Amino acid sequence: MAEKIWLSSPTMHGEEQKFVKEAFDTNWVAPLGKNVTEFENEIARYIGCRAAAAMTAGTHALHLAFKLAGVTSGDVVLCSDLTFAATVNPVSYEGGVQVFIDSERETWNMNPEALEEGLKKYNGRVKAVVVANLYGTPAKLDEIVELCDRYNVVLIEDAAESLSATYKGRQTGTFGRYNAISFNGNKIITTSGGGMFLSDDEEAVQKVRFYSTQARDPAPWYQHSEIGNNYRMSNIVAGIGRGQLLHLDEHKSLKKAIYERYERAFADMPVTMNPYLPYTEPNFWLSCITIDNDAMGSVTPEKIRLALEAENIEARPIWKPMHMQPVYANNDYITVNGDDVGADIFERGICLPSDIKMTEEQQERVIKIIKGLF
Ligand SMILES: *Cc1c(COP(=O)(O)O)cnc(C)c1O
């Protein structure tokens, strides 16, 4: 059987080990240390924000973002519906209630029209909005920022999948008051696991460092006036991140080349690539297609997935929308004109192999298998 082709797997370069070795050599294996501080500074500089705090997971950065936004028992958070559960689960950690906002069709992200309906419907109860940039494609951020300002609610940007993507020339992860990125295993760069909280509010970043190290009061003994967490990234893990960051732009251009090869190959086929706005530059983390309506049936995303799997090639369904998840069966969901866009993309869509170690020949094989099904 031919070598496995992955959806998106870690790509290491060697510099990672240099930073990790340095941590060993100086015995800064734990707790914090130079790699953590430098990794935070380097990411903040790359993104163009004032400060950053490294966490053991992107999920934890999001959790502390909700906490800082003041989300508490019974508060509503308006959330992207078509996303990974990690965008929305931490709302529950603070006792908040998720209300899901449907996607638009131009970026697959939060529909500003549906968001406005949610802001009106829950006026007075909404503490925050969390918007994800799905598969590395920036959402309609100007419209979403404007609405959050108008209704005076905190915007949290989940840029976990979109590190290095830009919107009108500005990096994603800078549009929220609080922002999160992820370095999980399959993301555009990885630390094996980890994430970061980003903000221009340096006091907020200090607060996140405090909560993520068990909320210790400044006393010689262990004294606590608040409940904290153990969320801080280790100096070893940060070393991997520093090495990876040197290759972020290279990863992005390889991802883009993969997307464009699919786009060319499928130009005259009844499928559509995951779309983006002309004034945005996605990081093309995952290339996806939806099958056009008139071709659906004889070919389905599941048929494509199984045909690829039979050839040792990994493809994955689109994230199943949050409003379709059993755990959120009782949460409200807001769509425009009764059109359930998230469910439609989920039914007709699939994520294709987007691994940057995939050769052109391997990608040609993937394309040929898919074309053969139509
Ligand atoms: C990966 C991901 C997260 C969570 O990041 P972790 O580092 O895995 O905790 C959050 N939101 C989205 C959209 C993601 O894809």
The ligand as a MOL file (V3000), in Angstrom:
LIG
                    3D

  0  0  0     0  0            999 V3000
M  V30 BEGIN CTAB
M  V30 COUNTS 15 15 0 0 0
M  V30 BEGIN ATOM
M  V30 1 C -7.8700 23.6390 17.4510 0
M  V30 2 C -8.9560 24.5870 17.7340 0
M  V30 3 C -9.1900 25.1000 19.0130 0
M  V30 4 C -8.5510 24.5790 20.2520 0
M  V30 5 O -7.2200 24.5930 20.3300 0
M  V30 6 P -6.4720 23.4980 21.2200 0
M  V30 7 O -5.0880 24.0410 21.2210 0
M  V30 8 O -6.6150 22.1970 20.5150 0
M  V30 9 O -7.0810 23.4800 22.5720 0
M  V30 10 C -10.1720 26.0700 19.1700 0
M  V30 11 N -10.9070 26.4890 18.1540 0
M  V30 12 C -10.7490 26.0040 16.9140 0
M  V30 13 C -11.6050 26.5400 15.8180 0
M  V30 14 C -9.7940 25.0310 16.6600 0
M  V30 15 O -9.6770 24.4980 15.4380 0
M  V30 END ATOM
M  V30 BEGIN BOND
M  V30 1 1 1 2
M  V30 2 1 2 3
M  V30 3 2 2 14
M  V30 4 1 3 4
M  V30 5 2 3 10
M  V30 6 1 4 5
M  V30 7 1 5 6
M  V30 8 2 6 7
M  V30 9 1 6 8
M  V30 10 1 6 9
M  V30 11 1 10 11
M  V30 12 2 11 12
M  V30 13 1 12 13
M  V30 14 1 12 14
M  V30 15 1 14 15
M  V30 END BOND
M  V30 END CTAB
M  END
